[in-house]
Amino acid sequence: MRTAGTSSGLDETLRTGEPAFPGIFGAPFFTYVNRDAGARELFDTGMAAFSEPMDALIAGAYPFPRTGTVVDVGGGRGGLLRQVLLHHPDLSGVLFDQQPALREHVLLEPELAGRWRTAPGDFFTSVPAGGDVYVLKHVLHDWDDDHAVRILLSCRRALAPDGRVLVVDSVPSPGNETHPGKALDVAMMTIVTGRERGPAELDTLFARAGLLRTRILPTPTFASIVEAAGSSSKASIR
Ligand SMILES: C[S@@+](CC[C@H](N)C(=O)[O-])C[C@H]1O[C@@H](n2cnc3c(N)ncnc32)[C@H](O)[C@@H]1O
């Protein structure tokens, strides 16, 4: 995959507001990686390496329930789910992603035996039902608002009555303050149709999907955990 090509298209992205990736590689990003096994392998390996230093820190930054099921939606090879299950021995997990991403998952550990399953699928259609916590880490930022709402709606439909959806992304503040998420925002703009979103932008998406933000938790990484619940549930807002 010629990754340098995408940033060379930044000027075009700035002119058109469209990602440069399809013009350079002939297809939208996820279509491209799913067509080419080598590109898929490279992307999943790169994504897992990018996430690995953050996974344990994020797993430790959220008060997961003691029991129940965590569904990692678009969870890649499962590095975050692995850490959540290692931190919480009575939780079960579902790793949900496109089939090719699941092939080299990292959940095969004796300590986790019998506590997880993988589920291939398309999050624009549905996600596995009945989970207590749905995690979307570095997923919403890949997509424009309409697609992001469809993913949230799938989670909302699948959510247990008192369940929670966790959006784990950089949540940069508006204005010109420095934040690592702003560099990621430029990358998202050129590669995919997504963006990094602040709290108000996420609230708009949550409202469209029948969700309500309950709190934002910082983590020791550049990402924050934005928690939401069904807007008709008895969730308390903290
Ligand atoms: C940027 S990666 C994030 C992976 C992982 N959550 C992490 O933080 O390392 C986005 C993930 O979304 C998955 N994805 C993209 N389109 C999908 C779809 N339609 N249904 C399910 N998963 C999808 C990709 O396969 C990829 O693993």
The ligand as an ORCA input file, in Angstrom:
! r2SCAN-3c Opt
* xyz 0 1
  C      -9.299      2.180     12.454
  S      -9.668      0.468     12.686
  C      -9.802      0.348     14.459
  C      -9.500     -1.032     14.968
  C      -9.480     -1.152     16.494
  N     -10.752     -0.755     17.082
  C      -8.361     -0.345     17.066
  O      -8.624      0.704     17.689
  O      -7.209     -0.743     16.895
  C     -11.378      0.401     12.165
  C     -11.955     -1.004     12.158
  O     -13.298     -0.932     11.645
  C     -13.515     -2.103     10.875
  N     -14.617     -1.901      9.923
  C     -14.641     -1.085      8.834
  N     -15.820     -1.183      8.205
  C     -16.555     -2.104      8.902
  C     -17.870     -2.607      8.743
  N     -18.657     -2.189      7.753
  N     -18.317     -3.509      9.657
  C     -17.518     -3.938     10.676
  N     -16.263     -3.470     10.894
  C     -15.791     -2.562      9.998
  C     -12.196     -2.309     10.163
  O     -12.066     -3.617      9.657
  C     -11.192     -1.961     11.255
  O     -10.781     -3.080     11.984
*
